Amino acid sequence: MKLLTRVAGAALAATLATGLLTQLAEAAPAAERRVAFKATLKASTAQPVSGDALVLSGKVTPAKKGTVVVLQKYIDETWSTLTRVKTNSHGTFRYADHPKRVGERKYRAVIPAAGKSKRGKSASVPVTVYQWRSLQKINARTFTETFPQSQVTMNGTSYAPAWVAGIEGATGSVDWNVLRKCIQLDARFGNNDEADLGSVATVSVLKDGASAYTETFGLGESAERTVDISDAFRLAFSWTSTPAGGARATLAEAEVLCSF
């Protein structure tokens, strides 16, 4: 009787073990299917210029050739599909966008569910698109003894348009509110050909009152300069003339790189 009980117990244990193994075997594929794709994404620059190439690249794991990647952009509080690409055998992908609309946006990579992997996505990547604008087309806030001019000459070469010092006074300035949305100023600075012999113009670019650039020029002298104006709320061009009224300080062909 004890032997029969032991045999029955062993049979029951074997049955339960078999059932447990079967359940585990059936559950394993389901568990594998619950693993989501992982993805990374990066942009070649966080401050592209409108129309220029912005390269988006990343990697998907598990790495496999042909995995579909949906690249999306976030504008006006809405995600929309930019394009679809596929990974190479290393799981990497690459795409060159050419954004034209200026302002802030985000990108992300979304990997649809496939095979044993659930849908996955990358972290979003913020980007601000900039464009070059003539400073002459941005309304000046105030100007003192400094006036817009359609064209000037410096050392016999014409430049247009320009802001030029008036014929009176020892100092002057003009300023603009750029609202911390511009990062670079490209311009030609100088003392134009209408200045007096022996005069000296000292010109400056100010960011919220602090000097970002200063240089001195004699009659007809000029130089093209690039000035970092990142984080400036107010941008100003100021000048001094030695002697008073003798120099013709000039800001010519000025362009700013802005996100508006």
Summary of the structure (lengths in Angstrom):
residues: 260
radius of gyration: 33.1
end to end distance: 93.0
largest distance: 128.4
contacts: 825
relative contact order: 0.15
helix: 13%
strand: 54%
